[in-house]
Amino acid sequence: MAKLTVKDVDLKGKKVLVRVDFNVPVKDGVITNDNRITAALPTIKYILEQGGRAILFSHLGRVKEEADKEGESLAPVAADLAAKLGQDVKFIPGVTRGAELEAAVNALEDGQVLLVENTRFEDVDGKKESKNDPELGKYWASLGDGIFVNDAFGTAHRAHCSNVGVAQLVDTAVVGYLMQ
């Protein structure tokens, strides 16, 4: 059985959940190697060109306790991605779920991007990301329109919520260009 790719689904007008690997080295708030961000661009651009609304998930570093969150925000990644795409990337610092995130997702228009804050922020209270918490997976899956694109080659082997949990709860799970 052939695996489906991002090119096999209709993305127009859809909120597309995308797992990317933006676990890049950051020193003093500056990305020192952006290869992983660059590697995700073909898939993200394709979704946007097809009229999709890309909702991106990634982890950054290890977050075990509240103090670890400082310095592990994806804010520098959002800024770098926006520069590479030549467009705004919606980002809410510190927010991985809740009304503010839902409002931002629902306000997305075709061709826009939202980067969800570091998925490992959910590991502070019970390793919900790393242990594939079913409630968190259900919540993140509910943000989209039933399409999940896994383009996180470097983390595809991990049974984390943003990989496996979401993929199991959507109508269609496909791979992006990097995974392909």
N, C-alpha and C positions, 0 to 999 in steps of 0.2 A: 504494500500500500504506500503510495507516494504521500509525503507530507505536504500539507498546504502551506503556501507562502502568502505574504502580504499582497501579492499581485492577484491572488485567487479570490479576494473578497471585495465587495462593494463598500467603499469607505465614505462616499459622499454623504455629508450631513451627519456622520456618525461620530460619537465620542469613543475614540479608540484608545484602549488601555495598552501601554507599551512598557515592557520591562527592558531597560537599558542598563549598561554597566558604566556608570559615571564614577566609579570608585578610583578617583584620580588623586595623585599626591598634591596636597595643598600645604604651603608653608606661609605663615603669617597672612593668611587670606588670599594668597596668590597661587594659582595652579602652576605647578612646575613641569607637568607633562600632560598635554591635552589629547594624546592619541586616542583614548577611549571615547572621548566626546566626538572627535572627528570621525571615528569608525561608525558611529551611530547615525551620522548625518544622512546617508542615502535613504535609510528607512524612514526617518522622520520627514525628510523632504518629500518622499513619495506620498506619504499619508497626507501631507498638507496640499500637495499638487492635486491629489484626488478629491479634495474638498473635505477631508476628515479633520477632526479636532483631536489633536494628540495630547493624551494625558500620560506623562512619563513618570515612571517609578525607578528609583535606584537607591542603593545604600552608599554610604561613604564611611570608611573606617569601621571601628568597633565601638559600640555604645552600650555600656553595661550599667551605668548609673547616671543620674541627672547631670553631674559635673562633666561627663564625657561629651555632652551635647555641644558644649562650647568648643568651637574649632572644627566641628564635624557637620556644620550646616552645608547644604547644597547651594547656598546663595552665590558663592563665586562661580559655581558651575552654571547656574541660571544666567548670570551675566555673560559668561564666555559663550554659552550656547546662543544667546540672543545676538551677540556680535557675529557669530559664524552663520547664523540663519538670516541676519539682516532684518530682524523683526523682534518685537517684544515677546518675552517669555514670561508668562504669569507665574508668580512664585509667592508663597506666603510663608515667611520664615517661622520655623518652629511648629508648623501645622501639618499633621499627617491624617487628621480626620476631624469632622465636626462641621457645624453650620457654615463657617467661613470658607472652608474648602469646598463644600457642596455648592455654595453660591458662586464661587469662582468657576467651578466646573460648568455649572448651568449657564453662566454668562459667556462661555466660550462661543465663538462664531467659527464657521468653516474656515480652515486654514490657520487656526490659532493653536498655540502650544501652552500647556501648563505643566510645570515640573512640581511634583509633590515633594515635600521636604523628606530628608533622609529616612528611608523606611526603617532603619535600625533604631530610630528614636522610639519605636514601639517595643524595643527590647528592654527598656528601663523597667517596665512593670510586668515582668513575667515572660520575657523573650517571645513576645507575640509574633514578631516577624520571623525570627530564626527557628521557632518551633512550629511554624505554620498554623497559627491559631485560626480555627474555622470561623469564628465570629469576625475577626479582622478581614479574612479573605472574602467573606460574604459582603462586608462593608465596601472594601475596595472594588470588588466586582460590580457592585451596585452603582458605582460612579460612571460606568461606561454604558454603551449600547450593545453589549453582548459580544464584542470583538476584543480579543487579547492577542497582541503581537509580542512574542519573545524574541528580543534581539540582544540579549545579554549573554553572549557566548561565555564570558569568563565566570558567570555565576549560574549557568544553566544546570549544573550538576547539584546545586543546593536545593533541598526541599523546603524552601522558604515560602512564606505566605505570598510575597509579591511575584514569585515564580509559579510554583505549583498550586498554591491555594486559590489564586485568582483564576488560573487556567482551567481548573476543574469546575469552576462555577459560571463560566460564560458559555454562550451558544457555539462560538467559533474561536478556536485557538490556532494561531498560525505562527510561522517564523518570519523574521525580517531578513534583510539582505546579509547582515553579518552572520547570523546563524546559518543561513542557507549556504 
